[in-house]
Amino acid sequence: MTHTWRIDGVTDAAAARAAAARLAARHGVPPLERARLASALGARLRQCLAEGGTWRLTLGVRGADGGRDALHAVLTPSSDASTAGAGTRWETTVPLPATDRPDSDDSDDSDSDSDSDMVPGDDPVALSRALMNADADTALVLDRLAEQEALVAFHRDELHQTNQGVLALHAELDAAGRAQREAFAAERRARNEAEDARRRLTFLADASAVLNTSLNHGEIVRRLPELLVPRYAAEVRIWLFDEEDDPHHPVTRPAATVRAARTGRPQYAADHPGGLRGVDDQPPSVLHPDRPLLCVPLLTHRAPLGVLTLSPPGERWDPDDAVMLIELTRRAGIAIDNARRFEHNRDIAETLQRALLTELPTTPGLSLAARYLPATHGMNIGGDWYDAFHRPDGSLITVIGDVTGHGLHAAVMMSQLRTALRAYAVDDGSPGRLLTRLHKFLHRLQPNLYATAVIARFHPDESTLTWAAAGHPPPVLRLPDGRVRALDAKPGAMLGIPLEQEIADHTERVGPGSTLTLYTDGLVERRAEGIDPGIERLVAALGSFGPAELDADLEDAADRILHPLLRDSVRDDDVCLLLCHLQG
């Protein structure tokens, strides 16, 4: 059924709006949709009344998309209206519930300009009832709206709380990020500081090892600048107090260097304070105003040896680097002092030993030549010795030996053994008996000191050589026909060991042109190969001479023997050589 209303004024508009609401209610349209329909229709009717003219409202039920019925409203200008300002067509559709079906008499599609059941007209009761129904729908919509507003308020509050939580979470994340970045930065700084400390300690340990390896103070002074330049210093100057300057080229030293020498404290001379621990700040040097100077005394246990003056590789030193340099200078001072004390003791031992070595006697028909060479490395001085002297019966005693240990103590013990041997040789005694008495003497005098020795006796009336050895390398004998061999008869044990022993004599037939070579182990022994290859080289060197060369110049022969045996080695032990040649 289609319902049509003619609208000329506000009363017609209100009646049509009320009738539309009732029709929608009759067909089961939900209150919210009815309110929306009434509101939309009312708004359009107010617009039509404002435009003026006569309007025609048509309401009816028709099929819609999906097979469901819908309430269709159309508002158009009346066809017989003469108003020039009539507006345009307006329409809307409201879907009906699926369960709703209109009555059988509603299926009539005939048009009607009036309907007493649908049109309130001028009946105040009907209009009032329609308005009450519209108010009920409005109240229901308002209730729904209030519920929606409460729900919106609830969600708005939840959204606000969520936003606050998100902001707090962001703040916490930002704080955590800052803390993490600060922790990472602190960790990097700590790692860098630890790496720098490790680098300094490694350098200090390596440099100290290099300085302490040498016992030559000149080499230490030369190596120190090589260690520091250019990594920790641009320039290094070393002033040793007891080394005199060149009188033709006097040296002018910075005031801070002189002050460090006087006070024994490190000085820092620059146009800015250094702030270094244990270092006195001084004005910039007049000699070097454009660069800082760090002047550190070379301290020892007794007194300063000198001053080390450094200039930085850049603008200034890192404080920790400066502390490391001061410590390295302290160690360098101790190393230089130790090297000097070692050199002093070595010089004393060498001087004492050379003073105690015998001036070789002159014997008709027998030539003697001796050599003593101190070690070039280490404190291996003072143990090797040789001697040659006549006995009352006219025989000649030659001896060569080696006292264990080195330095002054070994030199003193060597002199005591030499004196004791000469005293024992006054009595008639063979080389074996002399060594036996020296063995007992050394064991009683120094229980923890040992020695090796070879004694050979020549007699002008005899054509034999008598010799004895105690723990010493074997003598080497060259016969007149040029044959050379080592006298490898079993020797006695070392002198001074806690053992009772009687050292035996050995004899060899000799004649004019024979040469006996006595030596210490420093001549033939090498750590990498032992002593036997060295003895073989000595035998070869002695056999290389012609028949007349040894008669002509035994001193030259001694040098010619030493040169090939020592040229390929670092002499870390002293060397003794004694040649005894029977003139041909």
PLY file of the C-alpha trace (Angstrom):
ply
format ascii 1.0
element vertex 584
property float x
property float y
property float z
element edge 583
property int vertex1
property int vertex2
end_header
0.00 0.00 0.00
1.24 3.45 -0.89
0.38 6.50 1.19
0.58 10.03 -0.10
0.39 13.38 1.71
0.01 16.85 0.38
2.02 19.37 2.34
1.21 23.05 2.20
2.20 24.19 5.68
3.76 23.27 8.97
0.67 21.36 10.15
0.74 19.16 7.11
4.47 18.66 7.58
4.07 17.63 11.24
1.19 15.30 10.38
3.18 13.71 7.55
6.24 13.25 9.79
4.07 11.61 12.50
2.36 9.37 9.96
5.75 8.25 8.59
6.90 7.34 12.08
3.74 5.37 12.76
4.01 3.55 9.43
7.61 2.62 10.18
6.57 1.38 13.63
3.77 -0.64 12.12
6.17 -2.39 9.80
8.55 -3.22 12.68
11.32 -0.75 11.88
13.61 -0.54 14.95
13.29 2.64 17.04
16.78 3.83 16.09
16.04 3.54 12.40
12.59 5.15 12.92
14.26 8.05 14.70
16.76 8.43 11.91
13.92 8.35 9.32
11.88 10.89 11.26
14.88 13.14 11.82
15.92 13.04 8.16
12.35 13.59 6.98
11.80 16.45 9.43
14.98 18.17 8.31
13.94 17.87 4.66
10.38 19.13 5.42
11.80 22.17 7.20
13.91 22.87 4.14
10.84 22.48 1.90
8.78 24.83 4.06
11.60 27.33 3.92
11.71 27.08 0.11
7.89 27.44 -0.08
5.44 25.80 -2.42
3.41 22.58 -2.22
5.09 19.25 -1.70
4.03 15.68 -2.07
5.25 12.92 0.31
4.86 9.31 -0.76
5.48 6.36 1.59
5.28 2.75 0.52
6.80 -0.73 0.88
8.71 -2.19 -2.05
11.27 -4.88 -2.70
14.94 -4.02 -2.24
18.28 -5.61 -3.07
18.79 -9.06 -1.50
15.09 -9.95 -1.61
14.14 -8.00 1.55
11.35 -5.38 1.68
12.10 -1.76 2.45
10.11 1.30 3.43
10.57 3.88 0.69
9.90 7.62 1.21
9.84 10.14 -1.63
9.37 13.91 -1.26
8.78 15.80 -4.48
7.30 19.12 -5.48
3.57 18.83 -6.21
2.80 18.57 -9.90
0.11 21.25 -9.67
2.29 23.62 -7.66
2.71 26.97 -9.22
5.57 28.10 -7.00
8.58 28.98 -9.03
11.05 28.13 -6.26
10.03 24.50 -5.86
13.01 22.36 -4.96
14.31 19.00 -6.13
13.23 15.45 -5.43
14.28 13.81 -2.16
14.02 10.13 -1.24
15.25 7.60 1.32
14.88 3.87 1.95
14.70 2.03 5.30
15.11 -1.79 5.21
12.39 -3.74 7.01
13.11 -6.65 9.38
13.19 -10.05 7.67
10.41 -11.44 9.88
8.09 -8.62 9.18
5.26 -9.08 6.66
2.50 -6.54 6.07
-1.20 -7.52 6.34
-3.06 -8.80 3.28
-4.88 -5.53 2.87
-1.51 -3.71 2.75
-0.65 -5.34 -0.51
-2.85 -2.97 -2.46
-0.70 -0.70 -4.58
-3.49 1.82 -5.30
-2.67 5.47 -4.53
-4.65 7.36 -1.93
-4.55 11.03 -1.09
-5.84 10.41 2.45
-6.10 7.67 5.01
-7.95 8.17 8.24
-5.87 5.52 9.98
-2.55 6.95 8.84
-3.15 10.70 8.66
-3.74 12.49 11.94
-5.06 15.57 10.06
-6.42 18.14 12.42
-7.31 15.61 15.09
-5.37 16.83 18.15
-5.64 13.44 19.89
-4.14 11.58 16.97
-1.44 14.16 16.56
-0.64 14.09 20.25
-0.46 10.31 20.22
1.90 10.49 17.24
4.07 13.04 19.01
4.13 10.90 22.15
5.20 7.93 20.08
7.88 10.08 18.44
9.05 11.21 21.90
9.23 7.57 22.99
11.40 6.81 19.99
13.47 9.87 20.73
13.84 8.82 24.38
14.94 5.37 23.28
17.43 6.89 20.85
18.65 9.21 23.58
19.09 6.23 25.90
21.03 4.43 23.21
23.00 7.58 22.59
23.71 7.88 26.32
24.92 4.29 26.34
27.09 5.00 23.34
28.39 8.16 24.96
29.19 6.20 28.14
30.90 3.56 26.02
32.77 6.26 24.10
33.77 7.90 27.40
34.93 4.52 28.70
36.96 3.90 25.55
38.23 7.46 25.64
39.38 6.91 29.21
40.97 3.60 28.25
42.62 5.29 25.26
43.89 8.05 27.54
45.25 5.53 30.01
46.75 3.57 27.12
48.31 6.74 25.77
49.66 7.53 29.21
51.05 3.99 29.46
52.55 4.27 25.99
54.10 7.60 26.91
55.44 6.13 30.14
56.72 3.10 28.24
58.37 5.38 25.70
59.91 7.36 28.53
61.17 4.16 30.17
62.49 2.88 26.83
64.18 6.20 26.20
65.71 6.16 29.69
66.75 2.56 29.20
68.24 3.45 25.82
70.17 6.33 27.33
71.36 4.12 30.17
72.35 1.42 27.69
74.20 3.93 25.53
75.94 5.32 28.59
76.82 1.78 29.68
78.15 0.98 26.21
80.15 4.20 26.21
81.50 3.44 29.69
82.34 -0.09 28.58
84.15 1.24 25.50
86.05 3.72 27.65
86.94 1.00 30.14
87.98 -1.33 27.31
90.09 1.40 25.71
91.65 2.28 29.05
92.39 -1.39 29.73
93.87 -1.78 26.25
96.00 1.34 26.74
97.14 0.05 30.15
97.96 -3.35 28.65
99.85 -1.64 25.82
101.87 0.44 28.28
102.64 -2.53 30.52
103.65 -4.65 27.53
105.92 -1.91 26.23
107.40 -1.37 29.70
108.08 -5.10 30.13
109.58 -5.49 26.64
111.70 -2.36 26.95
112.94 -3.40 30.39
113.89 -6.81 29.02
115.83 -5.16 26.18
117.66 -2.83 28.57
118.50 -5.56 31.07
119.70 -7.97 28.40
122.90 -6.02 27.89
125.66 -5.55 30.45
127.28 -2.82 28.39
126.14 0.60 29.60
127.01 2.21 26.26
124.71 -0.18 24.45
121.91 0.57 26.93
122.33 4.30 26.36
122.17 3.70 22.61
119.09 1.48 22.77
117.01 3.73 25.01
116.25 6.41 22.37
115.57 3.67 19.80
112.85 2.29 22.09
111.14 5.65 22.70
111.33 7.45 19.33
108.90 8.10 17.66
106.15 6.38 19.61
106.56 8.11 22.96
109.04 10.89 22.24
110.10 13.08 19.34
113.61 13.50 20.73
115.60 11.91 23.57
118.77 13.30 25.15
120.77 11.45 27.81
123.17 13.24 30.14
125.45 11.00 32.20
127.23 12.93 34.94
130.57 11.10 34.84
130.98 11.38 31.07
132.86 14.55 30.29
131.62 16.79 27.52
133.74 17.61 24.52
135.78 20.67 25.60
135.71 21.96 22.02
131.92 21.71 21.82
130.44 22.44 25.25
126.79 21.48 25.71
124.20 23.95 27.00
121.45 22.15 28.86
117.89 23.31 29.69
117.31 24.69 33.16
114.76 21.94 33.89
117.42 19.30 33.12
119.85 20.91 35.55
117.13 21.20 38.19
116.25 17.51 37.80
119.93 16.68 38.29
120.11 18.76 41.46
116.83 17.74 43.08
116.51 14.15 41.86
112.85 14.86 40.93
111.25 14.83 37.46
110.64 18.29 35.96
108.12 19.41 33.30
109.01 22.59 31.42
106.22 24.05 29.24
103.99 27.10 28.78
101.14 25.18 30.42
101.06 23.12 33.63
101.51 19.41 33.06
99.56 18.23 36.09
101.64 15.04 36.19
101.89 13.06 39.40
105.25 13.43 41.14
106.51 15.96 38.56
107.40 19.61 39.24
106.12 22.17 36.73
108.64 24.68 35.40
108.49 27.61 32.94
109.17 26.78 29.29
112.79 26.22 28.39
114.63 29.17 26.86
116.48 26.74 24.61
113.27 25.05 23.44
110.38 27.50 24.06
108.11 25.93 21.43
107.88 22.43 22.92
107.41 20.85 26.35
110.31 19.00 28.01
110.10 16.13 30.47
113.36 15.82 32.41
113.64 12.61 34.47
116.71 11.74 36.60
118.31 8.33 36.06
118.06 7.15 39.66
119.91 4.26 41.28
120.04 2.85 44.79
122.88 5.25 45.61
122.73 8.48 43.62
121.46 9.76 40.25
123.60 8.79 37.28
122.25 11.43 34.93
119.10 12.91 33.42
116.90 11.77 30.55
115.32 14.71 28.66
112.39 14.01 26.32
110.14 16.05 24.07
106.62 14.75 23.29
105.63 13.24 19.93
102.67 15.64 19.79
101.45 18.65 21.74
101.85 16.96 25.11
101.98 13.57 26.80
99.08 11.55 28.06
99.43 11.55 31.89
99.55 7.74 32.00
102.22 7.70 29.27
104.26 10.16 31.31
104.03 7.91 34.37
105.16 4.97 32.25
108.11 6.99 30.90
109.18 7.93 34.42
109.08 4.26 35.47
111.02 3.20 32.37
113.65 5.85 33.13
113.98 4.50 36.66
114.53 1.00 35.30
116.99 2.32 32.71
118.98 3.99 35.48
119.17 0.71 37.40
120.17 -1.16 34.22
122.93 1.35 33.48
124.15 1.18 37.07
124.19 -2.63 37.01
126.07 -2.61 33.70
128.65 -0.21 35.06
129.17 -2.21 38.21
129.52 -5.34 36.11
132.02 -3.65 33.81
133.94 -2.40 36.84
134.13 -5.87 38.41
135.03 -7.44 35.08
137.84 -4.97 34.56
139.16 -5.65 38.06
138.99 -9.41 37.51
140.71 -9.17 34.15
143.39 -6.88 35.53
143.96 -9.19 38.50
144.07 -12.24 36.31
146.52 -10.72 33.85
148.69 -9.60 36.76
148.75 -13.15 38.13
149.58 -14.79 34.81
153.20 -15.92 34.64
155.89 -14.38 32.53
157.12 -17.40 30.62
160.66 -18.57 31.51
163.44 -19.03 29.01
164.58 -22.63 28.60
167.36 -23.79 26.23
165.94 -26.02 23.51
162.32 -25.34 24.52
160.15 -22.50 23.22
156.99 -21.37 25.01
154.12 -19.19 23.78
150.94 -18.38 25.69
147.74 -16.51 25.02
144.94 -15.35 27.32
141.73 -13.86 25.89
138.96 -12.67 28.23
135.34 -13.35 27.35
133.64 -10.70 25.23
130.21 -11.32 26.80
129.15 -11.87 30.36
131.22 -12.13 33.53
133.13 -15.23 32.37
136.51 -13.91 33.54
138.88 -15.06 36.23
138.82 -18.86 36.04
141.34 -19.75 33.32
145.09 -19.68 34.00
148.42 -20.97 32.81
151.86 -21.22 34.43
155.38 -22.40 33.60
158.33 -22.59 36.01
161.59 -24.50 36.63
162.08 -27.01 39.38
165.34 -27.44 41.34
166.22 -30.55 39.32
166.21 -28.50 36.09
162.92 -29.80 34.73
160.21 -27.47 33.48
156.66 -27.66 34.81
153.93 -26.33 32.51
150.33 -26.17 33.68
147.00 -24.90 32.41
143.73 -24.95 34.38
140.22 -23.65 34.78
138.51 -22.80 38.07
134.73 -23.09 38.10
132.90 -19.84 38.61
133.80 -16.42 37.32
134.69 -12.98 38.49
136.87 -11.85 41.36
136.29 -14.96 43.46
137.45 -17.28 40.68
140.50 -15.07 40.03
141.48 -15.16 43.69
141.08 -18.94 43.89
143.12 -19.31 40.70
145.97 -17.36 42.31
145.82 -19.53 45.41
145.98 -22.73 43.32
148.91 -21.32 41.36
150.77 -20.47 44.56
150.02 -23.84 46.12
151.20 -25.68 43.00
154.51 -23.83 42.98
154.96 -24.65 46.66
154.19 -28.34 46.15
156.51 -28.50 43.14
159.52 -27.56 45.28
159.48 -31.11 46.55
160.15 -33.86 44.08
156.75 -34.78 42.72
155.37 -36.03 39.43
152.45 -34.23 37.65
149.99 -36.85 38.98
151.11 -36.42 42.60
150.98 -32.61 42.24
147.39 -32.78 41.00
146.46 -35.16 43.82
147.80 -32.70 46.40
145.96 -29.80 44.68
142.77 -31.86 44.82
143.05 -32.29 48.59
144.03 -28.66 49.07
141.03 -27.33 47.11
138.57 -29.69 48.79
139.65 -28.49 52.23
139.91 -24.84 51.28
136.71 -24.46 49.23
134.41 -27.52 49.46
131.98 -26.05 46.91
134.57 -24.90 44.38
136.07 -27.13 41.67
138.80 -26.90 39.06
140.29 -28.75 36.12
143.98 -28.80 35.18
146.71 -30.42 33.06
150.36 -30.55 34.23
153.20 -31.50 31.87
156.86 -31.93 32.86
159.81 -31.62 30.46
163.33 -32.72 31.52
166.33 -31.75 29.40
168.01 -35.10 30.02
164.99 -37.22 29.11
163.29 -37.90 25.77
159.91 -38.45 27.39
157.10 -36.16 28.43
155.27 -36.85 31.71
151.76 -35.45 32.07
148.59 -35.83 34.12
145.09 -34.41 33.80
142.19 -33.83 36.21
138.84 -33.34 34.45
140.47 -31.20 31.74
140.33 -31.44 27.91
143.16 -33.66 26.65
146.49 -32.15 25.53
147.28 -32.25 21.81
150.76 -33.45 20.73
152.39 -32.82 17.36
155.24 -35.21 16.60
158.33 -34.27 14.57
156.96 -36.05 11.48
153.88 -33.79 11.45
151.38 -36.28 12.87
149.02 -34.77 15.47
146.88 -36.55 18.03
145.06 -35.88 21.26
146.49 -37.51 24.39
143.24 -39.12 25.43
144.44 -41.34 28.28
141.83 -41.50 31.00
142.16 -38.39 33.19
141.39 -38.04 36.86
138.21 -36.43 38.18
137.84 -32.70 38.75
139.86 -31.16 41.53
137.93 -30.47 44.72
135.09 -32.94 44.33
134.19 -34.86 47.51
136.04 -37.99 46.41
139.36 -39.56 47.40
141.48 -40.04 44.29
145.06 -40.65 43.19
145.67 -39.07 39.80
147.93 -41.15 37.54
150.90 -40.06 35.43
151.19 -40.68 31.69
154.32 -40.58 29.54
154.88 -39.87 25.87
158.11 -40.11 23.86
159.07 -36.79 22.31
161.97 -35.47 20.34
163.15 -32.26 18.65
160.37 -30.74 16.59
157.62 -32.01 18.92
154.95 -29.51 20.07
152.62 -29.93 23.06
149.45 -27.82 23.09
147.63 -27.14 26.38
144.36 -25.19 26.33
141.11 -24.50 28.17
137.63 -25.46 27.03
136.82 -21.92 25.86
139.00 -22.59 22.80
137.25 -25.74 21.58
133.82 -26.01 23.20
130.65 -24.74 21.50
127.25 -25.01 23.10
125.60 -26.22 19.92
128.06 -29.04 19.14
130.07 -29.98 22.25
133.84 -30.27 22.61
134.91 -33.09 20.26
134.50 -31.15 16.97
136.53 -28.32 18.51
139.39 -30.67 19.42
139.35 -31.99 15.86
139.65 -28.42 14.54
142.58 -27.81 16.91
144.32 -30.98 15.68
143.81 -29.84 12.09
145.12 -26.34 12.81
148.25 -27.68 14.53
148.89 -30.10 11.69
148.70 -27.33 9.08
152.14 -25.92 9.96
155.26 -26.77 8.01
158.28 -28.44 9.72
160.20 -25.19 10.15
157.32 -22.78 10.91
157.05 -23.70 14.58
160.83 -23.38 15.01
160.84 -19.99 13.32
158.09 -18.12 15.17
156.04 -19.82 17.89
154.25 -16.56 18.80
152.90 -16.22 15.27
151.88 -19.88 15.37
149.84 -19.22 18.53
147.91 -16.43 16.77
147.40 -18.59 13.69
145.89 -21.34 15.85
143.50 -18.98 17.66
142.14 -17.23 14.59
140.41 -20.13 12.81
139.08 -21.59 16.06
137.50 -18.38 17.37
136.45 -16.40 14.31
133.05 -18.15 13.93
131.90 -17.93 17.56
130.82 -15.41 20.15
133.41 -15.69 22.91
131.30 -16.15 26.03
134.14 -17.81 27.99
137.76 -16.83 28.46
140.45 -18.73 26.59
143.94 -19.91 27.54
146.48 -21.47 25.15
150.03 -22.68 25.99
152.39 -24.03 23.29
155.52 -25.99 24.29
157.84 -26.65 21.34
161.08 -28.62 21.39
163.44 -26.88 19.04
164.53 -28.93 16.02
0 1
1 2
2 3
3 4
4 5
5 6
6 7
7 8
8 9
9 10
10 11
11 12
12 13
13 14
14 15
15 16
16 17
17 18
18 19
19 20
20 21
21 22
22 23
23 24
24 25
25 26
26 27
27 28
28 29
29 30
30 31
31 32
32 33
33 34
34 35
35 36
36 37
37 38
38 39
39 40
40 41
41 42
42 43
43 44
44 45
45 46
46 47
47 48
48 49
49 50
50 51
51 52
52 53
53 54
54 55
55 56
56 57
57 58
58 59
59 60
60 61
61 62
62 63
63 64
64 65
65 66
66 67
67 68
68 69
69 70
70 71
71 72
72 73
73 74
74 75
75 76
76 77
77 78
78 79
79 80
80 81
81 82
82 83
83 84
84 85
85 86
86 87
87 88
88 89
89 90
90 91
91 92
92 93
93 94
94 95
95 96
96 97
97 98
98 99
99 100
100 101
101 102
102 103
103 104
104 105
105 106
106 107
107 108
108 109
109 110
110 111
111 112
112 113
113 114
114 115
115 116
116 117
117 118
118 119
119 120
120 121
121 122
122 123
123 124
124 125
125 126
126 127
127 128
128 129
129 130
130 131
131 132
132 133
133 134
134 135
135 136
136 137
137 138
138 139
139 140
140 141
141 142
142 143
143 144
144 145
145 146
146 147
147 148
148 149
149 150
150 151
151 152
152 153
153 154
154 155
155 156
156 157
157 158
158 159
159 160
160 161
161 162
162 163
163 164
164 165
165 166
166 167
167 168
168 169
169 170
170 171
171 172
172 173
173 174
174 175
175 176
176 177
177 178
178 179
179 180
180 181
181 182
182 183
183 184
184 185
185 186
186 187
187 188
188 189
189 190
190 191
191 192
192 193
193 194
194 195
195 196
196 197
197 198
198 199
199 200
200 201
201 202
202 203
203 204
204 205
205 206
206 207
207 208
208 209
209 210
210 211
211 212
212 213
213 214
214 215
215 216
216 217
217 218
218 219
219 220
220 221
221 222
222 223
223 224
224 225
225 226
226 227
227 228
228 229
229 230
230 231
231 232
232 233
233 234
234 235
235 236
236 237
237 238
238 239
239 240
240 241
241 242
242 243
243 244
244 245
245 246
246 247
247 248
248 249
249 250
250 251
251 252
252 253
253 254
254 255
255 256
256 257
257 258
258 259
259 260
260 261
261 262
262 263
263 264
264 265
265 266
266 267
267 268
268 269
269 270
270 271
271 272
272 273
273 274
274 275
275 276
276 277
277 278
278 279
279 280
280 281
281 282
282 283
283 284
284 285
285 286
286 287
287 288
288 289
289 290
290 291
291 292
292 293
293 294
294 295
295 296
296 297
297 298
298 299
299 300
300 301
301 302
302 303
303 304
304 305
305 306
306 307
307 308
308 309
309 310
310 311
311 312
312 313
313 314
314 315
315 316
316 317
317 318
318 319
319 320
320 321
321 322
322 323
323 324
324 325
325 326
326 327
327 328
328 329
329 330
330 331
331 332
332 333
333 334
334 335
335 336
336 337
337 338
338 339
339 340
340 341
341 342
342 343
343 344
344 345
345 346
346 347
347 348
348 349
349 350
350 351
351 352
352 353
353 354
354 355
355 356
356 357
357 358
358 359
359 360
360 361
361 362
362 363
363 364
364 365
365 366
366 367
367 368
368 369
369 370
370 371
371 372
372 373
373 374
374 375
375 376
376 377
377 378
378 379
379 380
380 381
381 382
382 383
383 384
384 385
385 386
386 387
387 388
388 389
389 390
390 391
391 392
392 393
393 394
394 395
395 396
396 397
397 398
398 399
399 400
400 401
401 402
402 403
403 404
404 405
405 406
406 407
407 408
408 409
409 410
410 411
411 412
412 413
413 414
414 415
415 416
416 417
417 418
418 419
419 420
420 421
421 422
422 423
423 424
424 425
425 426
426 427
427 428
428 429
429 430
430 431
431 432
432 433
433 434
434 435
435 436
436 437
437 438
438 439
439 440
440 441
441 442
442 443
443 444
444 445
445 446
446 447
447 448
448 449
449 450
450 451
451 452
452 453
453 454
454 455
455 456
456 457
457 458
458 459
459 460
460 461
461 462
462 463
463 464
464 465
465 466
466 467
467 468
468 469
469 470
470 471
471 472
472 473
473 474
474 475
475 476
476 477
477 478
478 479
479 480
480 481
481 482
482 483
483 484
484 485
485 486
486 487
487 488
488 489
489 490
490 491
491 492
492 493
493 494
494 495
495 496
496 497
497 498
498 499
499 500
500 501
501 502
502 503
503 504
504 505
505 506
506 507
507 508
508 509
509 510
510 511
511 512
512 513
513 514
514 515
515 516
516 517
517 518
518 519
519 520
520 521
521 522
522 523
523 524
524 525
525 526
526 527
527 528
528 529
529 530
530 531
531 532
532 533
533 534
534 535
535 536
536 537
537 538
538 539
539 540
540 541
541 542
542 543
543 544
544 545
545 546
546 547
547 548
548 549
549 550
550 551
551 552
552 553
553 554
554 555
555 556
556 557
557 558
558 559
559 560
560 561
561 562
562 563
563 564
564 565
565 566
566 567
567 568
568 569
569 570
570 571
571 572
572 573
573 574
574 575
575 576
576 577
577 578
578 579
579 580
580 581
581 582
582 583
